Amino acid sequence: MKPSLQFRLSQHLALTPQLQQSIRLLQLSTLELHQEVEQMLEMNPFLEPEEEFPAVDTAASLEFERQRNERTSSEDSGSSSEASTTEGEAGGLDTVEIGTTERDDWENGTERDDFDGIRETPSRNNEGDDDFDPLERNAVAISLQEHLRQQLLGTRLNAQDMAAVEILIESLNEDGYLADPLDEIAASLLPEDADEEMRDELLSRLRCALSWLQHMDPTGVGASSLSECLVLQLRTLEEEAARDLAIVICQHHLELLARRDTRKLMAATGADEHLLKEAQGLIVGLEPKPGRRFTRAEANIIVPDVIVQKSGRNWKVVLNPDVMPKLRINDLYAQALRSTRSPRGTAATESHTALSSRLQEARWFVKNIQQRFDTILRVSQAIVDRQKNFFTHGEIAMKPLVLREIADELGLHESTISRVTTAKYMNTPFGTFELKYFFGSSLNTDAGGNASSTAVRALIKQLVAAEDARKPLSDSQLSSMLEEQGIQVARRTVAKYREALKIAPANLRKAL
């Protein structure tokens, strides 16, 4: 076969490293972005954070310098003024301490005061506001185990019984339930060659310890099941017919109570409807998770990327400055590299090229981060302009919106809008929402218009909230009521929206 040359004309999209980085940064969440920034700061010497020094620290430094100069001049003047200088120095140091340490601690929330009975001390000394952890107060909140140990110290148990109670305290889960049966706990504590007598003795001690634990606060702690937890709480109430009936229901008929099956409950317990309602009221007032109030809040706090503010008759979107990384190029290193001519020699040339590449990479990174926030701001403002009624009247006034509409308006690709609206959050007068929340499919109306699925869900929530608890609305009835308002929604769609709103079916919403 004879070789030949051929020319072919084609078009293709070449993703440069800069463009790839821009796309990747755009789809990162705020937490992932800050992790990416920290990694880049460690890898690239030309990149550094912009450090902002508080004015109070600068003023304190100047004050300290002035006082030190005064002290030096006073010492040179003679011993007659030495005493006054010492007094002035002491007073000056007090002023500096209040201006830096004590005042910063107060503003950072690390002042030494009593918080829920726990002595709180600063974990850092003389650090700036940038290092302050807003969850520091929550980090020192007392846990369920610590709360129980404090009560254990007030008992008169011997060392062995206290150790047994301590073991059970460590076996509790975050809800306050005993995670493992006593048999398994005893088996984990005994050696392999333990005889039956040792096992029985340990089990007896653990049962006694469990009795002590279940008499501690919060009531219901140490239970092995929901039924036992509720019964422990009911037994602390005054004896009456409703309490005794509630105990029987919790011990044997919780499933019937969950199904709101009044007839079977009355047949199984022999109680009339009035007494059954009183027992239900007692059970509803119990705490199914005794350890709930001691559960520490995790770092799941949503920090909004943008904030919506009222501007005259319109709404304006601004970036949240707390989520924007403050970066800059190290001028000293950059000028040193620019002033150095290309060296001779293979190794020196490669080193100079690598440093130049690092400098260009740092510039790209700063530019791409700025472009990321600019894109988020543009998309957010376009969303707000389309959903003006939401910011005035709430979710019931939400309009249908799809990604393509915002993409066409801003001249961006639909995939770009999808990346921007994922894991990015907007702070509004009605709360903080993900940007995707403002997009929803449309449903037909009798007037020929469209209704947003988000608005329909809000309407379903309102209808359920206003229903008669004795005759809750079924999905078919909700569909009919929506159709009366001109919104065509099938029963299956209503059921899907109701489940998304975590609203129970009609038979489970029915009151006894």
N, C-alpha and C positions, 0 to 999 in steps of 0.2 A: 504494500500500500504506500502510495507516494505522500510524503508529509506536505502539509500546506498550512498557510496562515489564514485565520478567519477573524473578522471584527464583529462584535456583538454589542448592541446598545441596550442597556437596561437601567432601571432605577431601583435603588434599595436604600433603606435607612441605616445609616451607620451611627451607632451609639458610642459617642466619645466617652472617655472616663469621666469627664466633668458632667455630661448629661446623665450617665448612669448613677453618679453620686447624687445628683439633684433629684432624680426619681426616687432613689432609696431614702433620702432624707425626708421627702415629702410624705411618704407613707408611714414613717415612724410616729409613735405616740410621744407625748411629752417626756415620759420616763425613759423611753428608749433613746430619744434624742439626747438627753443629758448624759446617758451612758456612752453614747457615741462621742459626745464632746469630751468627756473625761478620757476616753481611750485616745482620741486624737491629740489631746494636750500632752499625754505621756509619750506619744510616738513622734510628734513633730516639734522640734525645738524652736521653730519660727513662730509658733502659735502660743499665745499666752492670754490669760483672762484679764479683763479690765478690772482692776481693784479700785473700789471707791472707798476712800477714807472718810469716816464720819467727821463732821465739823467739830463735834465736841472733843474728839481725840486731838485734833490739830490745835484747838484752843488750849487744851490742857497741856500739850507739849510746849507751846509758847509760854504759858504761864510758869511751867516748871523751869524753862530756860531763864526767864526773867528773874525768878526767885533765886536761882542758883547764882546768877551774876550779882544780884544784890548781896547774897551771902558772902561771895568771894570778896567783893569790895568792902563789906563790913568787917571781915576778918583782917583785911590789910590795914584798916584804919586804926586798929589797936584793941586792947583787951577791954577797954571801957565800954565799947559798943558790942562786945561779944555776946553778952547775955540777951540783949535785945534782938540780936541777930538770931540767936537760938530760938527765941519765942516766935519770931517772924517765920523762921524755917518750919517750926512745928505747925504753925497755923497754915502755912502754905501747903505742906504735905497733906493736911486734912482737906484742904480745898481740892487738891489734885485727886485725892482718893474719891471724893464725892463726885467729881466731874468725870472720872473714868470708870472706876470699878463699881461703886455702889449705884451710880446712875445707870450704867450700862446693864447691870444685873436687873435693876428695876424694869427698864424698858424691855429687856429680853425675857421677862417673866421668870427669872431665876432668883427673885428676892427670897430671903430666908424667912419664910412664914410657915404657919401650920395649914396644911391642905388636907382636909378630911382626916385629921388626926395624925397624919404622917409628917414627920419633920423633913422638909425639903431643903436640900443644899445644892449649890451650883456645881455642876459637873465640870465646868471649865472656868478658868481664871483669866481675866483680862483678854477675852477674845471678842472679836467684832461681831456685828449683827449677822454677817454672812454665815457664820458657823452655828447660829442658833437653830435648834431643832424645834419646830412648832409642836411636835408630838412629845416633847420632853415631859410635860406635865402628865400626859396620859401614860408615859412609860413608867412612872412611879406609882400609878394607881394600884391599890392593893388587890391581890388575886384571891380567888376562892380558897386556895390552899393556905395562904398567909392568914386570911380571916379565920379559918378553922384552927390554925396553930395557935393563934392568940387566945382563942377560947380554951384550947387544950391546956395552956399554961395556967389557967385559973382553976383547973380541977385538982383533986387530991388523989389522982391515980398513982399507983406505983410505977416504977420505971418500965417494967415489962408491959403493963397495960397501955402506958403512954406510947411505947414503941409500936404496939399493935394498932392503936388508933392512927398513929403517924403513917403506918404502912397503908391503911385503908384510905387515908387522905390523899396519899400519892397515887392511889389507884382510881381516883375520881376523874371523869372526863370533864370537859369544859361546861357541860350542862348540869353537873352536880350528881350524875348517876355513877354507880359503881360499875366500872367497865368490865370487870371479870368476876365470875362466881368465887365464893369463898374457898371452894375446893381447889380451884386452880391457883389462887393466891397462896394457899397453904402448901401446895405441891411445889411451887416455885421457891419457897423459903426453906423447905426441908432438904436435907442431903439425900443422896440416892439410897443409902443403906438405912434410912429411917424406918422404924417399926410402926406397927399400927397404933401403939399406945402414944407415941410422940405425935403422930398425925392427929389423933383424937384430941389430945391436949391442946395442940395449936389451933385446931378448928374451934374448940370451945372458947379459947381466948379471943379468937377473931370474932366470934359471934357476940361475945360480951362487948368487944370494942365497937362492933357495928351498932349495938344498941346505944352506946355512948355517942357515937357519931350522929345517929339519926335524931338525937335530942338536942343537937346544936343548931345554931342559926346559920343559914336560912332553913326554915322548916321544909322537909322533904329531901334534904341532901342525904346521899348514901343509899337511895332506893335503887333497885335493880330493874324496875319497869315503871312505865307511866302510871299504871294502876296503883302500885305500891306508893309512888310519890304523892299521888292525890289523896290516898287514904291517910298517909302520915300527916298531911296538912289538915284534913277534915277532923282528925282525932284531937286536934288542939282547940277546936271550936266547942262551944257550949252544947251539952247534950240536949237534943230536941228531935222530934220525929223527922224533920227534913234532913238533919245531919245524918241520922241513922240510915235513912233511905238513900242519901247520896253515897254513903260508904258501900252499901249493897250494890248500887249501880256501878261504882268504880271497880268493885271487886269482880263482878260477874257480867255486867251488861253494858260495858263501854261501847261495844260495837253497835248496839241498838240505839244508844244515845247519839252516836255519830251519824246514824242514818235518820235521826229524828222520827223513829218509828214509835209514836206515842201509844198506839194500841198494844203492841207487843210488850212495851215497857210496863204498861198498866197491868197486863195479864201476868207478866213474870213477877212483878213485885207486889201486886195486890193493892197498890196505892191509887188514890183518885187523881184526877187531872190537876187539881189545885196543889196538892202536896208534891206532885211530880214537878210542877213548875218551880216551886220553892227549892227543891233539891237541885234542879238544873241551875238555878241562880247561884247556889253555893258552889257548884262545880265550875261554872264559868268564871267565878272570881278567884280561882286557884291559879297557882303558877306552875305550869307543866315543866319548866326548866329552872330549877332553883338557882343554878349558877349563872343565869343570864346577866344579872346586874354586875357580876364580877368579870365578865368577859371583856378582855382588853380589845379596844378597837384596833384593827389592823391598819396597815398603811394603804388602804384602799380609797383614801380621800381623793375625790376628783378635783383636779385643779383646772379651771377653764382656760382655754387658749385665747378666747376673745370675750369681750364684755360688751353688752348692748346697753347704750345710754340714751336717754331721751334728749332730743335736740329740736326744740321748737315743737312743730307738729309731726316731725319725723323721728326716726330712730337711727342712731349712729353706732357703728361698730368700731371698737378700739382694741388693740392687742393688749393682752395681759403682760405687763412688763416683768412679772415674776417668773414667767416661763421662757423668756427670751435669753439665751446665753449671751453673755457679754465677752466678746473675743476681739482680739486685735493682733496685728503682726508685730513681732518684736523688732522695733526700728534699729536697735543696736546691731543685731545679727544681720538684718537685711542690708544695712549700709556697709557693714564689713564685707559682705559677700559681693556687693556691687562694686566696691572700691578695689577688690582684688582682681587682678587681671587673670586671664585663663593661664594657669601654670603649664609648664612644660613637663613632659613625662607622662607615661600612660597612667600610673597610679594616681598622680596628682590631678590629671585631667578627669579621670573617673570620679574622684572624690568631689571635685568642683561641680561636675555635672549632677551628681547625686544631691548635693546641697541645693543647687538651683532648682532641681525637681521638687525638693521638699518645700522650698519657698513658694513655688507655683501651686503646689498642693494646698498649702495653708491659705493662699489667696482664694483658690477655688472654694475651699471649705467655708470660709467666711461669707463669700458671695452667695453660695448655695443656701446657706442658712437664712440669709436675708431674703433671698428669693422665695424660700419656703414660707416664711411668715407673710410676705407680701401676697402670695397666692392664697393663703388661708384667709387673709383679711379681705381680699377681693371676693372670694367665694362666699364668705360669711355676710358681707354687705349685700351681695346679690340675693342671698336667701332672705335676709331681713326685709329687703325691698319687696320681695314676692309675698312674704307672710306678715305684712304690717298688722293685719287684724288680730293675729295671734298675740302680739305684744300688748294689745289693748284689751281683748276680750278672753284670751286663754285658748286652750286647745280646741274648744268647740267651734272656734272661728278659723281653724286651719284650712287652707286651700290645697287642692291636689297639686303635687309638684313631683317632677321626675328629674333625673340627673341631666338628661339631654337638654332641658330648657336652660339650665344654668350654663351648661357647656356652650350652647349656641350663643347665649348672651355675652359670655366673656371671651369667646373665640378659643376655647380650650377643648381638649379631647374629653370624651365622657369618662374614660379610665382615670384621667387626672382628677376630675371631680370626685370620683369614687375614692381615690386615695386621700384626697383632702378631707372628705367627710367621715372617714373611718378613724376612730379613736381620737377625734378632736372634739372639744366641748365648748359650748357657748353658755355664758351666764346671762340669764334673762330675769325679768321681774317675777316670773313664775317658777324659777329654779334653774338648775344647770342641766342642759341636755346635750346629747351627742348631735353633731350636725346632721347625721342621717335621720334623726327624729323628725326633721322638718320636711322630709320627703315621704309621700304616700300615694298609693294608687287612688284612682277616682271611681266613684260609684254614680250611676245614673240617677237623675231625679225626674219627677213628673214635669217639671218646668223646662226640661231640656238641658239643664246645666249639669254640673258635676259636683259631687261632695267628696271631701277627703276621707280616706279610711280612718285617719286619726280623729277627725271630728266625729265620725260615726261611733268610734269606740268611746269617746268622751260622752256622747249622748246615751249610749247604752249604760255607762256607769251612772249617769244621772237618773235614768229610769229605774235602775235596780236600787239606787239609794232611796228613792221615793216610794218604793213598792210597799205593800202591806206584808209584814213579816209572817202573818198567818196564811196568806195566799200569795206566795212569791210568783213572779212572772216567769213563764216558761220561754224557751227560745222561740217557739212559734208565736207566742203573744208579743214578744219583743220585736219580731220581724213585722208583725201586723201594725204595731204602734209606729214603727219607723216608716212603714208604707203610708200610714195616715198623714205623716209629716212630709210626704213627697219623696222619700228616699227608698229606693228599691234594693232591698237586702234579703238574700235567701236565708232560710233557717240555718243551714249549715255554715254560712258565713257569720251569722250571729253567734253560733256556738264557738267558732274559731276565735272571734274577737273576745268573747266572754272568757275563754280559757287563757287568752293572752293577757287579759286584765286580772287573772287569778281570782275570778269570781266563781263560786261553787254553783253547781246545777240547782234548779229550783227545789228539788226534794231535799237537798242538804241545807238550803237557806231557810227552810220552813221552821218557824218557831213552834215549840211545844205548846 
